[in-house]
Amino acid sequence: AEVFDDVFTKELTEKGGYSITEQVSESTLRITPYIVDLDVYAPDPRYATGIQQSYVETAGRMTLKLHLHDSETGDLIGVFSDHREAPRRGYMQWANSVSNTKEFRLMLKAWARELREGLQAAQAN
């Protein structure tokens, strides 16, 4: 949740000029995110015994769904849904929480950019 909040807040505020607020108004859009089908291709170290290293070709995959609501009425304005897989490198690489977070952060950055661009295009029309 922290990575999601960090990535989307930076994209929307720093690059999009939007502000993040809890206030309801006619110009406020409520965005509700859902990360579904999260599949991380490395074992959870909490359940490992001894020293263990995992090598994977890709960090994993996930689907992001965003529900966009009018903050005043609660009406659903739109739904954004996309499935992504972390890039395949063509070779095995060591997987750990740091490398997995990096790969998933890159996917979230792409989605945040697409959301910002979509919002800006909608405002222009």
C-alpha positions in Angstrom: 0.0 0.0 0.0 2.9 2.4 0.8 4.5 1.8 -2.6 1.2 2.4 -4.4 0.4 5.6 -2.5 3.9 6.9 -3.0 4.0 6.2 -6.8 0.5 7.5 -7.6 0.8 10.6 -5.3 4.0 11.6 -6.9 2.7 11.1 -10.5 -0.6 12.9 -9.9 0.8 15.8 -7.8 4.3 16.4 -9.2 3.6 15.7 -12.9 -0.1 16.2 -13.1 -0.6 19.2 -10.9 -3.4 17.5 -9.0 -3.8 17.8 -5.3 -4.7 14.9 -2.9 -7.5 15.6 -0.6 -10.1 14.0 1.7 -12.6 16.8 1.0 -15.7 16.2 -1.1 -16.4 18.7 -3.8 -17.8 19.0 -7.3 -14.2 19.0 -8.7 -13.0 16.0 -6.6 -12.6 12.6 -8.1 -12.5 9.6 -5.7 -10.2 6.8 -6.9 -10.5 3.4 -5.3 -7.6 1.0 -6.2 -7.7 -2.8 -6.2 -4.6 -4.9 -6.8 -5.9 -8.4 -7.7 -4.2 -11.5 -9.1 -0.9 -10.6 -7.4 1.5 -13.4 -8.1 5.1 -12.9 -6.8 7.4 -15.5 -8.3 9.6 -15.9 -5.2 9.0 -17.8 -2.0 8.0 -15.9 1.1 11.2 -15.8 3.2 9.1 -16.0 6.4 8.5 -19.7 5.6 12.0 -20.6 4.5 14.4 -22.6 6.7 18.1 -21.9 6.6 19.8 -19.8 3.9 17.9 -19.8 0.7 18.3 -18.0 -2.6 15.6 -17.9 -5.3 16.3 -17.2 -9.0 13.5 -16.3 -11.3 13.1 -15.1 -14.9 10.5 -12.5 -13.9 9.4 -11.0 -10.6 5.7 -11.8 -11.2 2.5 -10.3 -12.3 -0.6 -8.4 -11.1 -3.8 -6.7 -12.2 -4.7 -3.2 -11.2 -8.3 -2.0 -11.1 -9.2 1.6 -10.4 -12.8 2.7 -9.8 -13.3 6.4 -10.5 -16.2 7.9 -8.6 -17.8 11.4 -8.4 -17.0 12.3 -4.8 -20.3 14.2 -4.2 -22.8 11.6 -5.6 -20.7 8.5 -5.4 -21.6 7.7 -9.0 -19.2 5.4 -10.8 -17.6 7.5 -13.6 -15.2 4.9 -15.0 -13.2 1.8 -14.4 -9.5 1.3 -15.3 -8.3 -2.3 -15.4 -5.0 -3.7 -16.7 -2.9 -6.8 -16.2 0.9 -6.7 -16.3 3.8 -9.0 -15.9 7.2 -7.8 -14.8 9.7 -7.9 -17.7 11.3 -11.2 -18.6 15.0 -10.7 -18.7 15.9 -13.7 -20.8 18.0 -15.0 -17.9 17.5 -16.1 -14.3 18.1 -13.4 -11.7 18.2 -13.5 -7.9 14.8 -12.6 -6.4 14.4 -10.9 -3.0 12.0 -8.4 -1.5 14.1 -5.5 -2.8 14.2 -6.7 -6.4 10.5 -7.6 -6.3 9.6 -4.1 -4.9 11.6 -2.5 -7.7 9.8 -4.4 -10.4 6.4 -3.8 -9.0 7.1 -0.1 -8.5 8.0 0.1 -12.2 4.6 -1.4 -13.1 2.8 1.0 -10.8 4.7 3.9 -12.3 3.5 3.0 -15.8 -0.1 2.7 -14.5 0.1 6.0 -12.7 1.4 7.7 -15.8 -1.5 6.2 -17.9 -4.0 7.4 -15.3 -2.5 10.9 -15.3 -2.5 11.1 -19.1 -6.1 9.8 -19.2 -7.3 12.4 -16.7 -5.5 15.2 -18.5 -7.1 14.0 -21.9 -10.5 13.9 -20.3 -10.1 17.5 -18.9 -9.0 18.7 -22.3 -12.2 17.5 -23.9 
